[in-house]
């Protein structure tokens, strides 16, 4: 199956809740499509491990601890994501 129309090469995918469950699945799909990843989640201990798992797929992930219900946390993670790129 040709999935070239769905390529995310050269793109950065920001995925919240990306260290478990649906978020981890979304991060995996985007990594397989060629995107660099900004993995965001509240659990700081699990987030780097999720990034490493995506790196094994050939992605270039960065992990960021963020609480999506806290505006300052989201702004700080966004600034860090932009700085990392």
ABEGO torsion letter per residue (X at the ends): XBAAAABABGBBBBBBGAABEAAAAAAAAAAAAGBBBBBBBABAAAAAAAAAAAAAAGBBBBBBBBBAABAAAAAAAAAAAAAAX
